[in-house]
Amino acid sequence: MFRKVLVANRGEISVRIIRACRELGIPTVAVYSEADANSLHVRLATDAYCIGPADSSKSYLSIPAIMSVAELAGVDAIHPGYGFLSERADFAAICEQHNIKFIGPSSQSMRKMGDKANARKTMIENDVPVIPGTGIVHDAKEVIKFAKKVKYPVILKATAGGGGKGMRVCRNDDEVATNLQLCQSEAEKSFGNPDVYCEKYLENPRHIEVQIIGDQYGNYIYLGERDCSVQRRHQKLIEETPSPAVDERTRRKMGEASIRAAKAVKYEGVGTCEFLLDSDGKWYFMEMNTRVQVEHCITEMISRVDIVRQQILVASGEKLQYKQKDINLQGHAIECRINAENPEKNFMPCPGTIEGYVQPGGFGVRVDSHVYPGYKIPPYYDSMIGKLICWGENRNQARRRMYQALKEYVVIGVETTIPFDLEVIEDEVFKTGDFNTSFLEDFYRRKENKK
Ligand code: ADP
């Protein structure tokens, strides 16, 4: 087992990882920026080191700063969490060179899977259905030629993209040239890589993703799927598992396809294969996230597998503790991301001091958060306050429990997305479970019509 683990992240995911390490008896090292000195992860870790100013390019994204602490503190593993350096194959490679275990896949499998265009190639070679698409495109002509073949709309995507950024839909030839330029420059700015490729744009699919875990000995399991179709600007807001649209057979097929793909790149650790499911029940691979995801908790609730614990155990060289036949998914879980944003003002972030804070609890209710009364949400990072996760024996019970928990949740001092979540959870269409990624647009249209 590891001697000491450095957690190269902040916020709720750092707290989540530190808790898992504490349970395993592993000392932890937190790193923090000057803006995060009062953060909970700093207090919970065994040791903490300031790594630079608020600007994340000089702190949480600074490989030299993080590696210096790793050497100084004498850690033998680094957990990258999600975001920041978690999908940077160059960072994983540097850890490998320093004999520090990067808790995640090898830099080699990350290169094969982290880049969206490469991952598509791997999938095609392994008989996993992918959305019709191109390799990297250099000029508008290539996109127009592709669009002739598959018919508009098409979507331009940054190969290094993530978090809903670096994507543009084109509905005709005229839109291609401008969007291609915009997409390339956004990709360069946000991800330091201007490469863009093109896919057929599916109208109103569901977003379905499969959680997998693999060890260093070629053993793999999948833990069912998550439905993340409630999105705003391609960003997830509410997730649930199982998906109301996935039957047992599709679950198995998608799970097996995900494992085939993982095996092909000798993938190790936790990962998520993302798919789009169309209204005819056809599904297509979209991308693989080579890290733990924000929404992993709902899978934990229905599988009773502690995903972060397993991630650390397999990284340390242990064999996977489960076989596929041990996995017995039970009940239904829903997650609402609670953000310091104003849903009435186009989800504008509103950082500030949390003056009062009471979080909900009770059977089947889980809150993963790093905030406390008096905590100041810094303006420099994402605006997440926490994740509220509710489990129920079935979808309706989970939904009703979520409603009550949201009602109990008190956050004073900043605007939050709680009022928005309450409306969605009680929404007639949400209740039916029959919706897709256009849910939110439709939700606002219906709200407007009622006025
Ligand atoms: P990111 O890595 O930024 O999260 P993804 O590739 O996972 O980006 O896509 C995020 C969301 O964008 C999807 O859940 C879906 O709603 C939409 N999307 C992406 N590609 C397509 C496509 N080809 N057709 C329709 N919607 C798409």
Residues whose N, C-alpha, C, O or C-beta is under 5 A from the ligand:
A	BS01	ADP	I131 I155 G161 G162 G163 G164 K165 E199 K200 Y201 L202 H207 H234 M286 E287 T437
